[in-house]
Amino acid sequence: MSDPTRGIAPRQRTIQETAALEGRGYLTGVDVKIVFCPAEPDTGVVFIRTDLPDQPEIPAHINFVIPRQRRTSIGIGDAVIEMIEHVMAALTGLGIDNCRVEMNAPETPGCDGSSRAFVDALNRAGIVEQDAPARIWKIDRALTVTEGGMTISAMPSPDSSFKLNYTLDYANHPAIGRQVHDFELHENSFEQELSAARTFVLESEAEQLKAAGIGRHCTTSDLLIFGENGPIENSLRFENEPVRHKMLDVIGDLRLLGCRIEGQIIAHKSGHNLNAELVRAMLAALDKNDPTVPQTDTSPELIASKHA
């Protein structure tokens, strides 16, 4: 049984009532309204495109991830939701297992580039426990995926916690450099330590993206744009805000497993695509013939070891 004194409460949770916020998408600048809605136990996180015919639903699961650069997106057919990682991080950080997320556009609102606005909205809605044990993937073996100089590993933990260590290495950029941070998920820790950490790009990267027609409406107040001396026309919320945002991304991306995780994650320069590869490796490593691994649901939408 999960230890409630270390992690999130061991029963499934949803929100008490709906909560909405509006903003513009980072990529397109299109206005979007996002509405968080309560959901029944075992629903997981499901996005709904309310602006499309038949209002298609897209489960937030690795099976529905579509290839993208610099972000995590999901889709079924022509129904796509772009840049879900900050929403997913907020839901995961607050221990919300079940939520229906309605959107009237193909991209989540960028807000300030962090998860803080989503956390605030979900807290306004209220978080309630449900009459069902949490679905938890307990990491029972070491797994590592690599790409170039990037690495992310999953390892067993001696307790029921979720821990994350991330190393960010911008050795050639004087204002960022090398940053290392440790995080353990428990009640309030995500909200206090990671949720406000914002997306960051180098000034040269921002110029390239705008030249490609991406984020042309964004200004230095919409996210952190790093020049040689630090953020341009902005200031840091944490001394090591870049690495904290990378950790926020990891937490959001790993939720593509479809459930909570117990174990240790160690990442070195990992990005969205490699985070997703770790999720795929975890699913591939699940031995369905191993009687020591509890298996209560093997549907694509939620494959998990269940501990209650």
N, C-alpha and C positions, 0 to 999 in steps of 0.2 A: 504494500500500500504506500502511496506517495505520502511524504511527510508534509502536512500543511503548514508547518512552522518554517519550512525552508522555501517551498515553492508556492505556486498558485493553488488555491483550494482544489481538492481532488475530485470535485464534481463538475460536470459540464456547466457552462455559463452562457448566458445570452444577455441582451439588453432589455430593460423594462418597457421602454416606449421608443418611438421613432425619434430620430434626431437628424437634422439636415444642415448642410452648409453649401455655400456657393463660391465659385472662384473661376479662374481661367486655367486652361491646360498649358503646361510649359511648352509643349512641342508645337501646338497649333495656335494657341491664344484663344481658342474657342471657349465661350462661357459654358459652364457646366454646373449642374446641381447634383449633389450626391446625398442620398438618404439612407441612413442606417436603420434597419428594421429588425425586430425580434424574430427569432427562428426556433423551430422545434429542436429537441435533442437529436443528435446525429445528423443534422443538416450540414454542418460545416459552414464554410464561407462560400456564398454564391453571389455572383454579380449578375444584375439584370439590366439589360439595355431597354429602358422604357420608351425610348424614342424610335425604336424599330418595330415593324409589324410583328405581331405575336409575342413581343417582349421576350426575346430569347434569354435563357439563363446559362451562365458559364460558371462551372465550379472552379474555385481557386485551387487547382490541383496541377501537378507537374504534367499530367497527361494532356492538358489544354494549353501549355505554354507554347508560344510561337516565337520564332527567332527574331531577336531585336538587338541593337547595340545600345549600351549604356542604360538599359532599363529592363524591367520584367513586364511582359505582356501576355495576356491569355486570349483565346478566341475559339469560336466554333463557327465555321463557314465565314460568312461576311460579318458576323458579330464579333467585335474586338473590344477589349478593354486595355488601354495602354497605361503603363507606369503604375502598377498596382502595389509596388513594394512598400511605399510609405503607409498606405492604408493597412496592408497586411501586418506590418510591424506594429502599428497601433493596436490592432485587434489581438495580436499575439502577446504584446507587452502587457496588456490589461487582462489577459487570461480569458478572452471571449472566444468560446469555441464555435458558437453558432450565430450566424448573422446573415441576413439578406441585404445586399448593397445595391440599391437602385441608382442608376445613372441615366441622364438624358443626353449623353454625348460619349464619344469613344475614348475619352482620356480623363483620368482623375484630375481634380483641381490641384494645381501646383502649390497653392498657398505660399508659405515662405520657404519651401524646399525641405521641410522637416515633417515629423508626424504630429507635431504639437496641436494643430487645429483639429485633427481627427481624434486625438486623445481627448481634447476638451469636449468635442461633440458627443463622444461615447460616454464620457462621465456625466454629461447633462442628461443623457438618456437613462442612466442608472444601470448598474450591472447586477444581475440576479442569478442565483444558482438554480440548476434544474435537477429533476429527479432522475439522474443518470450519471454513472461514473464517467470520469474523463477518459478519453481515448488517448493513450500515451505510447509513443514509440520509445522504448528504453534501449539505448544503444548498447549492444552486447559484444561488439567486435570493432576493432580498429579499421577504419577505411580512409583512404587518402586519394584525392584526385588532384591532378596538376595540369598546368598549361603554361608553357614558357617558364617564367620565373614566379608564377603564382601557384599557391597551394592552399587547399583547405582539407582538414581532417576531422573525422568524427571518432570519438573514443569513449569507452565506458567511463562512468563516474561511480565513485564508491558510495554515493548517496543519491537521493532522488532529485537533485537539482539540475538546472540547465546553466552551464557556464560557457562563456565565450572569451577567447583571447584573440586579439587581432593586432597584426603588425602592418602598419602603413609605411611605405618607404618611398619618399620623394627626395632622395638624397641630393639630387641635382637642383632642387628648388629651395632657396635659402629661407623662405617664409613658412615652409611646411616641414621639410626634413623627414626624419624618421620618428614615428609615433607608435607607441605600444600601449594597449589598454586592456584591462580585465573587467569582466562584467558577470554578475550572477543574477538571474531572473527570480524575483520574488515580488510580493505585493508592493507596488509603488516604485520599485527600482527602475523600471523602464521609463516611467513618467518623469522621474527625478533626474536620471543620469543620461538618457539617450534621446528621449522623444523630441527635444528641442534642437538637436544637432542637424544642421542644414546641408543640403546638397552643395557641393563645391566644384568649381572648374578652374582651370588656369585661364588667364587672360587670352592666351593664344588659342586655347580650345574653344572659348566662347566666340571668338572671331570666326573660327572655322565653322562652327555650328550655324552661326547666323548667315554666313556666306552660302551654306547649304540650305538655307530657308528654314532652319529649326530654331525656335525660340527667339525670333526677331523682336518680339514685344518685350522680352525680359530685360530688366535693368539691374543695376548693382544692388538694388534694395530687394530684389526677388529671390536672390540666392547669393552665395559667397563666390565672388570672382577674384581669384588671387593674382595680384601682380607681384613683382619681385620683393616688395616691402610688406606684403600682407594683403588682406581683403581691401578691395578698392571701394571707397565710399561706404564702408560698412565696418563692423567690429565683431570680434569673436564672442560667442556666448560661453565657450569653454576654451581654455588654453589649447586643448587638443581636439577641437571640434571636428576636424576632418576625419580622424580615426573613429570618433564616436558615430559619425554619420555612416561610415562604412559598416560598423557593427549593427546599426539600425537596419541597413540594407540586408545584411546576412540574416537577421531575425525575420524580416519580412519574407525573404526568399525561401528560407527553410520551412516556412509554413506551407509551402507547396506540397509538402509531404501529406498534408491533410489532417494533421493532428498535432498535439503537443510533443515535445521531445525531452527526454531525460538523458543527460550525458554531457560530454565536453566537446566543444568545437574550437579548433585552433586554425586560424586563417592567416595567411601571409599574402597580402596584396590581392586577395580574391575579389572578383567582381561578380556581376549578376549571372553571367553564363556559367562560370565555374561553380557558383553556389547551387545552381540548378543541376549541374552534373553530380554534385554530391548527393542531392536528393535522389537522382536516378540510381546512383551507385548503392544507396541505402535500400532502395526498393529491390534492386537486382540481387542484393545479398540476402534478402529474406528467404530463408529455407522453408518452404511450405511443408516439407516432409520431416522437419525437426520437431519432435514432440515436446521439446523443452520451450519452444517459442509459442506463447498463446496467440491464437489467431481467431478473432471473432468477426472479422469483416475483411474480405479480400476483393471488394469491388474497386474499380479504378478510382472512384471518387474518394475512397478512404480505406487505405490499407494500413493497419496499425496493430501493434501489440497492445493489448488492453490489460492494464493492471489496476485493480481496485481493491 
